[in-house]
Amino acid sequence: MAYDPTKYKQESIVSWNSRARDYHDGWAGAGRGPFRSTKELVDAAGILESDFVLDVACGTGAVSKEAFLRLGPSGMLAGIDFARGALRIAKENVPAGHFVEMDAENIGLRARFDKVLCQYALMFFPEPVRVLGELRRLLKKGGRIAVAVHGTAQGVPYFSTIMEPVLKRIPDIRPEGAPTVHRFGNPKDLENALASAGFANVAVRKFVFDYEAGPFSEYWSDYMATTAAAIRSKIEARGSQVVADIKKEAEEKAQRFVKDGKIRFPWDVLVATATSSTTT
């Protein structure tokens, strides 16, 4: 199965529109697990009261809300996302923000910004360096970008505990070359992407958060309903025995993270900052 960027993006839009509310209530809006990075990301951006701020792939507005709290009357916040369902929630969270349905790979903005924020989206862009280059052009001289991504498969066992058994039994479940959640989990890869897009003063910092996934049954149910929503039908199409085998191996892998009957995963997050020029 060949990787088709257009089809991938279309499927992503459908998926995000259908699960935006659950994603916000259970994850982003609640600040659970990796979304404890929201404050760290906004802090790293160094937002001033008068800044014009752009939140790229803003989703349901968790980052936008935190950024807006830093702005004064002369500041402005704009957010773009390709999923209408997510944008509706973002508008609820930040009524004074300016939210536009827009693909990050086809930005039609003319405004210039002091700060650009992007949380947990860069790794999913088919052409991330091209997106970063466009974001650099949208920044004012000396403007700053702050990006958050998930760590490696080893550093984010919430994903890999189930996905590794899935890939072992269904290696073709995702097209070769398709973006993955761990795409920029290596700090050097993230640093190189920003540098390749022309950014200067690149710095990457790692945070380790924790996420309580509950007992295994709860973790499995949550993962299949959210993280694996786009591929769940493909997994189940392989038959009940394959699903049972995946579930059994995943439960065995999860045991080392169990404390008091509940799974507590560590969660690596990388936060990178850079400037549009050598001027800081």
Secondary structure, 3 states (H helix, E strand, C coil): CECCHHHHHHHHHHHHHHHHHHHHHHHHCCCCHHHHHHHHHHHHHCCCCCCEEEEECCCCCHHHHHHHCCCCCCCEEEEEECCHHHHHHHHHHCCCCEEEECCHHHCCCCCCEEEEEEECCHHHCCCHHHHHHHHHHHEEEEEEEEEEEECCCCCCHHHHHHHHHHHHHCCCCCCECCCCCCCCCCHHHHHHHHHHCCCEEEEEEEEEEEEEEECHHHHHHHHHHCCCCCCHHHHHCCCHHHHHHHHHHHHHHHHHHEECCEEEEEEEEEEEEEECCCCC
